[in-house]
Amino acid sequence: MCFFMQISKDATELKHRFQASFEEEDQYKPSIYNGFQFPLTPIITNGDPGRIELFQWGLIPPWAKNVEIQKSTLNARIETISEKPSFKYVVQNRCLIITDAFFEWQWLDPQGKKKQKYKINLPDEQIFTFGGLFNRWVDPQSGKIKKSYTKLTTEADPFMRIIHNSKKRMPLILNPEQGVQWLVSGGKIAPSLKLVAVPI
């Protein structure tokens, strides 16, 4: 599964790439993000595709009583989002998760005791997106709204099966046309971007 990603581009580059406004850009810092720290990262929702917003990685479903569930909702299998209680109530809330690289570990032995870390990006290190789901959760204690998302995963393509050879999964990676399709209608999307994996 995918728990680490990078955004190295500044807010100006993001706005230009997506032809979108970015009202929270003063709170945005390019970084390598660890999902288990539940960071705020830039996404675009299907409710407002002309705006980049900061949402917290780790989806909080509408029925949650607190934020504890986030550690289990960093990723979601696209094949089962309509069945799982954590995701089935937000399948219509589609988003694009902005990135320019992500990280996976290749097992070098059957037990995974020895691993090789890889940085995976486009050949020109340009921005791309992952498909995701989002929610605006109302804290029952404070009444405040907390914005969060999950990253969708799919069966690994032949390239990623070599890298992520333990679980054989990969993020739902979208080219620009697929990103529009995902926001508008969702559905099954086959990976199409040519990726580069660099051992680090």
Secondary structure by P-SEA (a helix, b strand, c coil): cccbbbbcccaaaaaaaccbbbcccccccccccccccbbbbbbcccccccbbbbbbcbbbccccccccccccccccccccccccccccccccbbbbbbbcbbbbbbbccccccbbbbbbbbccccccbbbbbcccccccccccbbbbcbbbbbccccaaaaaaacccccccccccaaaaaaaacccccccccbbbbbbcc
